[in-house]
């Protein structure tokens, strides 16, 4: 009795127990062993013989340069941009996720596929073959330049062509130009080349004139328009070849327009309301100071987004600075208007003559209609009071003459005290005594009383005229303040419109 094992691991027992005899059993055993040997030999060719033939005397430290082939290793390079992770404008560092694709020919890795069951390619670990010492020239990585560079497998074709693809995350230096922020377009380069081998040993060529954007993930802040491949040869001690992949991307400006530009323009426009506030409110200066502080906050916010550079300053930051200057000037204008408004509180302080000639002559052009009408009515009332006083004095003198009263006084009587208008009752009380001492005639007493009453009325009139003159001077200063408010308002609106239009056109224009 015999027991043998088949290729599946199972056992066939008691083959020789059948009636065919020992010969049939031996033949079956030989055939089974032959099949197992052929299968094992075929597996050895695919997994072992080809590998032993290619890498038996292979050395990964030597350049793949053979006597029968070219003396320079030509490396083809292609870059596929997967994602823009971040662009730090302050530190000027671009962080990207890319797929690097390299290809070269190794003359030591060629075989005839017909001799190995038509095996046309083979995949081996990174350390099993020679690979170019690819380096990112403008790398800003703190530890590993290209993470994952030596963790993937290379594909070898039977003609000696080696293709090695790997994904990685790159941190590269990107010079950011912030002049047209937030309507700016940045060009960040990824320069690849060999760090050890010059063009005499290794030369790089781009697969296509542009990078691959087929698998690019859309970024929320940047729009990538294209990737341009630029091959250059730079002379150091020897010529070195590098390929610079220039990523051209445009910033999405909607967010910054709504959160930075629009509030700044709105706050600057609100400063004009300060000229419409009346001077009596006491809020003109506080409003302008609040707007100025808001402008300072906006300038601090924008400074956090931009790198401290002396080469170029953002136009938006310059607009914020000019806006702060405009608001500061409006604050100075408001203080000047308040100074003019309260100048009338100083006694004897009159408005300059040139203001009467050019500004106060026709205040209707600068003031509201109601104010002008009030001033006209006040002037008419003053003229009416003056005419009434003159008429009253004339009537008194005429009455005295009609009654036969003499307007002259006795030379022995004391002159009346007319220097103090507030002592009219004492003067009136002294008149009868003076008249009695000189003459008891009732006519003289009446004449003296009327004269004293006339003089008292004159003093009262002078007092009111002086008060009216003071009120008129105060009103002139207030009117002048209102006129200056309107002039400064028009001047501020004009400057604000010109500055905003110029800066917006400059920001949105093509920098080329």
C-alpha positions as CSV (number, residue, x, y, z in Angstrom):
1,X,0.0,0.0,0.0
2,X,1.3,3.5,-1.0
3,X,0.4,6.9,0.2
4,X,1.3,10.1,-1.9
5,X,0.4,13.8,-1.7
6,X,-1.0,15.8,-4.6
7,X,-0.4,19.5,-5.3
8,X,-3.4,20.6,-3.2
9,X,-2.0,19.1,-0.1
10,X,-4.4,16.2,0.1
11,X,-3.4,12.6,0.3
12,X,-4.2,9.7,-2.0
13,X,-4.2,6.4,-0.1
14,X,-4.3,2.8,-1.1
15,X,-3.6,3.4,-4.8
16,X,-2.0,0.1,-5.1
17,X,-5.0,-1.7,-3.5
18,X,-6.7,-1.7,-6.9
19,X,-6.6,-4.6,-9.3
20,X,-4.2,-2.8,-11.7
21,X,-1.1,-3.8,-9.7
22,X,2.1,-2.3,-8.8
23,X,3.0,-1.0,-12.3
24,X,0.0,1.2,-12.6
25,X,0.7,2.6,-9.2
26,X,4.3,3.5,-10.1
27,X,3.3,5.2,-13.3
28,X,0.7,7.4,-11.6
29,X,3.2,8.4,-9.0
30,X,5.8,9.4,-11.6
31,X,3.3,11.5,-13.6
32,X,2.1,13.3,-10.5
33,X,5.6,14.2,-9.5
34,X,6.4,15.5,-13.0
35,X,3.4,17.8,-12.9
36,X,4.5,19.2,-9.6
37,X,8.0,19.8,-10.8
38,X,6.9,21.7,-13.9
39,X,4.7,24.0,-11.9
40,X,7.5,24.6,-9.4
41,X,10.0,25.4,-12.2
42,X,7.6,27.9,-13.8
43,X,7.1,29.7,-10.5
44,X,10.8,30.0,-10.0
45,X,11.2,31.7,-13.4
46,X,8.7,34.5,-12.6
47,X,9.8,35.3,-9.1
48,X,13.4,34.2,-8.9
49,X,15.3,33.6,-12.1
50,X,14.5,37.0,-13.7
51,X,15.3,38.8,-10.4
52,X,18.5,36.8,-10.0
53,X,19.5,37.5,-13.6
54,X,18.9,41.3,-13.2
55,X,20.2,42.0,-9.7
56,X,22.8,39.3,-9.3
57,X,25.7,41.7,-9.8
58,X,23.6,45.0,-9.7
59,X,25.0,47.9,-7.7
60,X,22.6,50.7,-6.8
61,X,25.4,53.1,-6.0
62,X,26.7,53.4,-9.5
63,X,25.2,55.4,-12.4
64,X,23.5,53.3,-15.0
65,X,26.1,54.1,-17.7
66,X,27.2,51.3,-20.0
67,X,29.9,51.2,-22.6
68,X,27.5,50.5,-25.4
69,X,25.1,53.3,-24.4
70,X,25.2,57.0,-23.8
71,X,27.4,58.4,-21.1
72,X,24.7,60.7,-19.6
73,X,21.6,59.6,-17.8
74,X,18.6,61.4,-19.2
75,X,15.9,61.7,-16.6
76,X,12.4,62.7,-17.6
77,X,10.3,64.6,-15.0
78,X,6.6,65.4,-14.7
79,X,4.7,67.0,-11.8
80,X,1.0,66.6,-11.0
81,X,-0.5,69.1,-8.6
82,X,-2.9,67.5,-6.3
83,X,-3.7,70.2,-3.7
84,X,-2.6,73.6,-2.5
85,X,-2.6,73.2,1.2
86,X,-1.5,76.7,2.3
87,X,0.3,79.8,1.1
88,X,1.7,81.6,4.1
89,X,2.2,85.2,2.9
90,X,3.9,86.3,6.1
91,X,6.6,83.6,6.1
92,X,6.4,83.3,2.2
93,X,6.1,79.5,2.3
94,X,4.0,77.4,-0.1
95,X,2.8,74.0,1.1
96,X,1.5,71.7,-1.7
97,X,0.6,68.1,-2.2
98,X,2.1,66.8,-5.5
99,X,2.7,63.6,-7.4
100,X,6.3,63.4,-8.8
101,X,6.9,61.1,-11.8
102,X,10.4,60.3,-12.9
103,X,11.7,58.1,-15.7
104,X,15.1,57.0,-16.9
105,X,16.8,54.2,-18.8
106,X,19.0,51.7,-17.0
107,X,21.1,49.7,-19.4
108,X,21.7,47.0,-16.8
109,X,18.0,46.1,-16.5
110,X,17.2,44.8,-20.0
111,X,15.9,41.3,-20.8
112,X,14.2,39.3,-23.5
113,X,10.6,38.8,-22.4
114,X,10.2,35.7,-24.6
115,X,12.8,33.9,-22.5
116,X,10.8,34.5,-19.4
117,X,7.2,33.6,-20.3
118,X,6.6,37.0,-22.0
119,X,7.2,38.9,-18.7
120,X,7.5,42.5,-19.9
121,X,7.8,44.4,-16.7
122,X,8.8,44.0,-13.1
123,X,8.1,46.0,-9.9
124,X,10.9,46.2,-7.3
125,X,11.3,48.2,-4.1
126,X,12.9,51.6,-4.2
127,X,16.2,50.4,-2.7
128,X,16.6,47.6,-5.2
129,X,17.4,50.0,-8.2
130,X,19.5,53.1,-8.8
131,X,17.3,56.3,-8.5
132,X,18.3,59.9,-9.2
133,X,19.1,62.1,-6.2
134,X,16.2,64.4,-6.9
135,X,16.2,67.5,-4.7
136,X,13.9,70.5,-4.3
137,X,16.2,73.5,-4.5
138,X,13.8,76.0,-2.7
139,X,12.7,73.6,0.0
140,X,11.8,75.1,3.4
141,X,11.2,71.8,5.1
142,X,12.5,71.5,8.6
143,X,13.2,67.7,8.6
144,X,12.5,65.6,5.4
145,X,12.6,67.4,2.1
146,X,10.2,65.1,0.2
147,X,8.4,62.7,2.6
148,X,7.6,59.3,1.0
149,X,10.4,59.6,-1.6
150,X,11.9,56.1,-0.7
151,X,8.7,54.3,0.3
152,X,7.3,53.2,-3.0
153,X,8.1,50.7,-5.8
154,X,9.7,51.3,-9.1
155,X,8.4,49.7,-12.4
156,X,11.0,48.2,-14.7
157,X,10.3,47.4,-18.4
158,X,12.2,44.9,-20.4
159,X,13.9,47.6,-22.5
160,X,15.6,49.0,-19.4
161,X,13.1,51.9,-18.8
162,X,12.6,52.6,-15.1
163,X,9.6,54.6,-13.9
164,X,9.3,55.8,-10.4
165,X,6.2,57.7,-9.2
166,X,5.5,58.8,-5.6
167,X,3.3,61.3,-3.8
168,X,4.7,63.8,-1.4
169,X,4.1,67.1,0.5
170,X,6.4,69.9,-0.3
171,X,7.2,73.1,1.6
172,X,8.9,75.5,-0.7
173,X,9.9,79.1,-0.6
174,X,7.6,81.4,-2.6
175,X,8.3,85.1,-3.0
176,X,4.9,86.7,-2.6
177,X,4.1,90.1,-4.2
178,X,1.3,91.8,-2.3
179,X,1.1,95.0,-4.2
180,X,-2.4,94.2,-5.7
181,X,-3.7,92.3,-2.6
182,X,-6.5,91.0,-2.7
183,X,-6.6,91.1,-6.5
184,X,-3.1,89.6,-6.8
185,X,-1.7,86.8,-8.9
186,X,1.2,84.8,-7.5
187,X,3.8,82.7,-9.3
188,X,5.4,80.1,-7.1
189,X,8.1,77.9,-8.5
190,X,9.1,74.3,-7.6
191,X,12.6,73.8,-8.8
192,X,13.9,70.2,-9.1
193,X,17.3,69.0,-10.0
194,X,20.2,66.8,-9.0
195,X,22.2,68.0,-6.0
196,X,25.3,65.8,-6.7
197,X,25.5,65.1,-10.5
198,X,26.1,67.8,-13.0
199,X,24.8,67.9,-16.6
200,X,27.9,65.9,-17.6
201,X,26.5,62.9,-15.7
202,X,22.7,63.5,-15.4
203,X,20.4,65.7,-17.5
204,X,16.7,66.5,-16.7
205,X,14.0,67.0,-19.2
206,X,10.3,67.8,-18.7
207,X,7.8,65.4,-20.1
208,X,5.5,68.2,-21.3
209,X,5.7,72.0,-21.3
210,X,3.2,72.2,-18.5
211,X,2.3,70.3,-15.3
212,X,-0.7,68.1,-14.7
213,X,-3.9,69.6,-13.2
214,X,-6.3,66.7,-14.1
215,X,-6.6,65.6,-10.4
216,X,-6.3,69.0,-8.8
217,X,-8.6,69.6,-5.8
218,X,-10.2,73.1,-5.9
219,X,-8.8,75.5,-3.3
220,X,-11.1,77.9,-1.4
221,X,-8.7,80.8,-1.6
222,X,-6.7,80.3,-4.8
223,X,-7.5,79.5,-8.4
224,X,-4.7,77.7,-10.3
225,X,-4.7,78.7,-13.9
226,X,-1.7,76.7,-15.2
227,X,1.7,75.1,-14.3
228,X,4.5,76.0,-16.6
229,X,7.6,73.8,-16.9
230,X,10.9,75.7,-17.4
231,X,14.2,73.9,-18.0
232,X,17.3,75.9,-17.3
233,X,21.0,75.1,-17.2
234,X,23.0,77.1,-14.7
235,X,26.8,77.2,-14.4
236,X,28.4,76.6,-11.1
237,X,31.7,74.8,-11.1
238,X,30.0,72.6,-13.7
239,X,26.7,73.1,-15.6
240,X,23.7,71.8,-13.6
241,X,20.3,71.2,-15.1
242,X,17.1,72.0,-13.2
243,X,13.4,72.1,-14.0
244,X,11.3,74.8,-12.5
245,X,7.5,74.2,-12.3
246,X,5.9,77.6,-12.0
247,X,2.4,77.5,-10.4
248,X,0.4,80.5,-11.5
249,X,-2.6,81.1,-9.2
250,X,-5.0,84.0,-8.6
251,X,-6.5,84.8,-5.3
252,X,-10.3,84.7,-4.7
253,X,-11.0,88.3,-3.7
254,X,-14.7,88.1,-2.7
255,X,-14.0,87.3,0.9
256,X,-11.5,90.1,1.4
257,X,-13.7,92.7,-0.4
258,X,-16.6,92.0,1.9
259,X,-14.6,91.8,5.1
260,X,-12.0,94.4,4.6
261,X,-12.5,96.8,1.7
262,X,-16.2,97.4,2.0
263,X,-16.2,98.2,5.7
264,X,-13.2,100.5,5.3
265,X,-14.9,102.5,2.5
266,X,-18.2,102.6,4.5
267,X,-16.5,103.9,7.6
268,X,-14.6,106.5,5.7
269,X,-17.9,107.7,4.1
270,X,-19.6,107.9,7.5
271,X,-17.0,110.5,8.6
272,X,-18.8,112.9,6.3
273,X,-21.8,112.8,8.6
274,X,-19.8,114.7,11.2
275,X,-20.1,117.8,9.1
276,X,-23.9,117.6,9.1
277,X,-24.1,117.4,12.9
278,X,-24.9,120.8,14.5
279,X,-22.2,122.3,16.6
280,X,-24.5,122.5,19.7
281,X,-24.8,118.7,19.8
282,X,-21.2,118.2,21.0
283,X,-20.8,115.0,19.1
284,X,-18.8,116.2,16.1
285,X,-15.3,115.5,17.5
286,X,-16.3,112.2,19.2
287,X,-17.7,110.8,15.9
288,X,-14.5,111.7,14.0
289,X,-12.3,110.1,16.7
290,X,-14.4,106.9,16.6
291,X,-14.0,106.7,12.8
292,X,-10.3,107.3,13.1
293,X,-9.9,104.4,15.6
294,X,-11.9,102.1,13.3
295,X,-9.5,102.9,10.5
296,X,-6.6,102.0,12.8
297,X,-8.2,98.7,13.6
298,X,-8.6,97.9,9.8
299,X,-5.0,98.7,9.2
300,X,-3.9,96.3,12.0
301,X,-6.1,93.6,10.6
302,X,-4.6,93.8,7.1
303,X,-1.1,93.9,8.5
304,X,-1.6,90.3,9.9
305,X,-2.2,89.0,6.4
306,X,0.8,90.5,4.7
307,X,4.6,90.0,5.0
308,X,6.7,92.8,6.3
309,X,8.3,93.8,3.1
310,X,10.2,97.0,2.1
311,X,10.1,96.2,-1.6
312,X,6.4,96.5,-2.2
313,X,3.5,97.8,-0.1
314,X,-0.1,96.7,-0.8
315,X,-2.2,99.3,-2.5
316,X,-5.0,98.4,-0.1
317,X,-2.8,99.2,2.9
318,X,-1.9,102.5,1.3
319,X,-5.6,103.2,0.7
320,X,-6.3,102.6,4.5
321,X,-3.4,105.0,5.3
322,X,-4.9,107.7,3.0
323,X,-8.3,107.1,4.5
324,X,-6.9,107.6,8.0
325,X,-5.4,110.9,6.7
326,X,-8.7,112.0,5.4
327,X,-10.5,111.2,8.6
328,X,-7.8,113.0,10.5
329,X,-8.3,116.1,8.4
330,X,-12.0,115.9,9.0
331,X,-11.3,115.9,12.7
332,X,-9.2,119.0,12.3
333,X,-11.9,120.6,10.3
334,X,-14.5,119.8,12.9
335,X,-12.4,121.3,15.7
336,X,-12.0,124.5,13.5
337,X,-15.7,124.7,13.0
338,X,-16.4,124.4,16.7
339,X,-13.7,127.1,17.4
340,X,-15.5,129.5,15.0
341,X,-18.9,128.6,16.4
342,X,-17.9,129.6,19.9
343,X,-15.9,132.6,18.9
344,X,-19.0,134.7,19.2
345,X,-19.0,134.1,23.0
346,X,-16.0,136.5,23.3
347,X,-17.2,140.1,23.8
348,X,-16.2,142.5,21.1
349,X,-14.9,139.7,18.8
350,X,-16.2,140.5,15.3
351,X,-16.0,138.4,12.2
352,X,-13.3,139.4,9.7
353,X,-14.3,141.7,7.0
354,X,-13.4,139.4,4.2
355,X,-15.8,136.8,5.5
356,X,-18.6,139.4,5.5
357,X,-17.6,140.2,1.9
358,X,-17.4,136.7,0.4
359,X,-19.3,134.4,2.8
360,X,-21.8,136.3,4.8
361,X,-23.1,138.5,2.0
362,X,-25.2,135.7,0.6
363,X,-25.6,133.1,3.3
364,X,-28.5,131.6,1.5
365,X,-26.1,129.8,-0.8
366,X,-24.5,127.9,2.0
367,X,-27.2,127.8,4.7
368,X,-30.6,126.3,4.7
369,X,-33.6,128.5,3.6
370,X,-35.1,128.6,7.0
371,X,-31.9,130.0,8.5
372,X,-31.7,132.7,5.9
373,X,-35.3,133.7,6.5
374,X,-34.7,133.9,10.2
375,X,-31.8,136.2,9.7
376,X,-33.8,138.4,7.4
377,X,-36.7,138.6,9.9
378,X,-34.4,139.5,12.7
379,X,-32.9,142.4,10.7
380,X,-36.4,143.7,9.8
381,X,-37.3,143.6,13.5
382,X,-34.3,145.6,14.4
383,X,-35.0,148.2,11.8
384,X,-38.6,148.4,13.0
385,X,-37.6,149.0,16.7
386,X,-35.1,151.7,15.6
387,X,-37.8,153.5,13.6
388,X,-40.3,153.2,16.5
389,X,-37.8,154.7,19.0
390,X,-37.0,157.6,16.7
391,X,-40.7,158.3,16.2
392,X,-41.3,158.1,20.0
393,X,-38.6,160.7,20.7
394,X,-39.9,163.0,18.0
395,X,-43.4,162.8,19.4
396,X,-42.2,163.6,22.9
397,X,-40.3,166.7,21.8
398,X,-43.3,167.8,19.7
399,X,-45.6,167.4,22.7
400,X,-43.4,169.5,24.8
401,X,-43.3,172.4,22.3
402,X,-47.0,172.3,21.8
403,X,-47.7,172.7,25.5
404,X,-45.5,175.8,25.7
405,X,-42.8,174.0,27.7
406,X,-39.3,175.3,27.4
407,X,-36.7,172.7,26.5
408,X,-34.0,174.5,28.4
409,X,-33.2,174.1,32.1
410,X,-32.3,176.7,34.7
411,X,-28.5,177.4,34.9
412,X,-28.6,177.0,38.6
413,X,-29.9,173.5,38.6
414,X,-27.4,170.5,38.8
415,X,-26.8,168.4,35.8
416,X,-28.4,165.1,35.8
417,X,-26.4,161.9,36.2
418,X,-26.7,160.2,32.8
419,X,-23.7,157.9,33.1
420,X,-25.5,155.1,34.9
421,X,-28.7,154.0,33.1
422,X,-29.7,151.9,36.0
423,X,-30.2,155.0,38.3
424,X,-33.1,156.4,36.5
425,X,-35.5,156.1,39.5
426,X,-33.1,158.2,41.6
427,X,-32.9,160.8,38.9
428,X,-36.7,160.8,38.5
429,X,-37.0,161.3,42.3
430,X,-34.6,164.2,42.3
431,X,-36.3,166.1,39.6
432,X,-39.2,167.5,41.7
433,X,-36.7,168.8,44.4
434,X,-34.7,170.6,41.8
435,X,-37.7,172.2,40.4
436,X,-39.1,173.3,43.7
437,X,-35.9,175.0,44.7
438,X,-35.9,177.1,41.6
439,X,-39.4,177.5,40.6
440,X,-42.8,176.2,41.8
441,X,-44.2,176.3,38.4
442,X,-45.9,173.0,37.5
443,X,-44.9,173.6,33.9
444,X,-41.2,173.4,34.7
445,X,-41.7,170.3,36.7
446,X,-43.6,168.6,33.9
447,X,-40.9,169.6,31.4
448,X,-38.2,168.2,33.6
449,X,-40.1,164.9,34.1
450,X,-40.6,164.5,30.4
451,X,-36.9,165.3,29.6
452,X,-35.8,162.8,32.2
453,X,-38.1,160.1,30.9
454,X,-36.8,160.7,27.4
455,X,-33.2,160.3,28.6
456,X,-34.1,157.1,30.5
457,X,-35.7,155.7,27.3
458,X,-32.5,156.6,25.4
459,X,-30.4,154.6,27.9
460,X,-32.8,151.7,27.7
461,X,-32.6,151.9,23.9
462,X,-28.8,151.9,23.9
463,X,-28.8,148.9,26.2
464,X,-31.0,146.9,23.9
465,X,-29.0,148.1,20.9
466,X,-25.8,146.9,22.5
467,X,-27.4,143.6,23.4
468,X,-28.7,143.2,19.8
469,X,-25.2,144.0,18.5
470,X,-23.7,141.3,20.7
471,X,-26.4,138.8,19.5
472,X,-25.8,139.8,15.9
473,X,-22.0,139.2,16.3
474,X,-22.7,135.8,17.9
475,X,-25.1,135.0,15.1
476,X,-22.5,136.0,12.5
477,X,-19.9,133.6,14.0
478,X,-22.4,130.8,14.1
479,X,-23.5,131.5,10.5
480,X,-19.8,131.5,9.5
481,X,-19.4,128.1,11.3
482,X,-22.3,126.6,9.4
483,X,-20.9,127.9,6.1
484,X,-17.5,126.4,6.9
485,X,-19.3,123.1,7.7
486,X,-20.9,123.0,4.3
487,X,-17.6,123.9,2.5
488,X,-15.7,121.2,4.4
489,X,-18.4,118.7,3.7
490,X,-18.2,119.3,-0.1
491,X,-14.4,119.2,0.1
492,X,-14.3,116.0,2.0
493,X,-16.8,114.3,-0.3
494,X,-14.8,115.3,-3.3
495,X,-11.5,114.1,-1.9
496,X,-13.1,110.8,-0.7
497,X,-14.6,110.1,-4.2
498,X,-11.4,110.9,-6.0
499,X,-9.2,108.8,-3.6
500,X,-11.6,105.8,-3.6
501,X,-12.0,105.8,-7.4
502,X,-8.2,106.0,-8.1
503,X,-7.4,103.2,-5.7
504,X,-10.2,100.9,-6.8
505,X,-9.1,101.3,-10.5
506,X,-5.5,100.8,-9.5
507,X,-6.3,97.6,-7.6
508,X,-8.5,96.0,-10.3
509,X,-6.2,97.0,-13.2
510,X,-4.0,94.4,-14.9
511,X,-0.4,94.7,-13.4
512,X,1.1,93.9,-16.8
